[in-house]
Amino acid sequence: MPAHHVLADLRELAERTSTPEGAQRLAWGPVWRDARLWFAAKVAELGLRVTTDAAGNNWVLLPGGGPETVIIGGHLDSVPNGGWLDGALGVTVGLEALRMFATRRPPVSIAVVDWADEEGARFGRSLLGSSAASGSLKVEDIRGLVDRDGTRLVDALSENGVDVDRMLDAHAALKNISARGYLELHIEQGPVLEKMNRSTGVVLGTFGVERHMIRFVGQAAHSGSTPIAMRRDAFLAAAQTALECREIARRHSTPDAGVVCTVGVVKAEPGIVTAVPGVCEISLDQRALNAEVLARMLADARTASEQAASANNVSVEWRDLWRIEPRLFDPRLLQLCEEAVREVTGDAPKLPSGPLHDAAEMVPHMPVVMMFAYSSNGLSHCKEEDTPEPHLLQTIDAFLRLVEKTVDLSA
Ligand SMILES: [Zn+2]
């Protein structure tokens, strides 16, 4: 039973690379390297071998009859004290796809890629290997990165055979592949499938993100002697904006296209119980799958912040932190994914991905689709991360069916 093989592999990997606190496969470190040795040994059992590209991504190629390649991706790295499925599910199901086709020459080549440093848990740069392969990585942005212990990223890379100045050679290598499609299976890391009581979901794309800091400046004043009407309270303007941002998310959400707004950072000054806050800075993170909706959400948030500022007699200033456009998956692969999920589970719920994934980096270069597995209590990046076994087995079956459909697709 193919799905049971994947389960056995996942358990073996977890056993080998976890502590009671969870998975410890931090990118570029010894446990991660050991996980990769484990993977290489599994691949060797099939008479195949792992090759590493210039960015440290590990590739396995099973040559097929035609010129095209179906790529299956995942990542063996984890956050510290991470879950057993995040990333590893994608790699082990890829391994099983190789097993399925190793004995019969597939009509197209099949490649499995274990992306390096998807999590960015050590140096703060997520999707490191896949962004090098996609060519979107700006080497200057990462050259100066240092981890908590003072180790430089460039040194950690070179310890693993990666030269930071040559990482983008991985992009040239990717461009040489005539990719029919990129498929990735991942745990949802959220509560949506659980809420629907569905084991498997079709992922429509990854959310676009707008991330900003909003700074309100009023006047710090004595809390006892300053009448309410005369205050210029920066915190209240921020609080009003935050509440309005929740309304913005509610207003722009539809039953099949939810959007989110989050105020995750609040800094008030002077931070004294007896002073009216004179300065308050909040973060705003907005996400949507539709670019126009995201733009309208941002415009609405700006208006809300200006209204709140004027209502509280304070000024407001915005500072951009980061943005990425939505990455929509391929309609044809989405259809195959939907068929596969429906055939195995009887239903095919569709949902966007809130987190970014390596798949998002592949969207500009080839047709892409992702499938999600049910996430118990919506938890991930922790040792409690899990998918109940029946749901996991069904999802693996559905994904392998998607692989077969994509391989068999007439070009
Ligand atoms: Zn992941």
Boltz pocket constraint, residues with backbone or C-beta under 6 A from the ligand:
constraints:
  - pocket:
      binder: B
      contacts: [[A, 75], [A, 86], [A, 87], [A, 118], [A, 186]]
      max_distance: 6.0
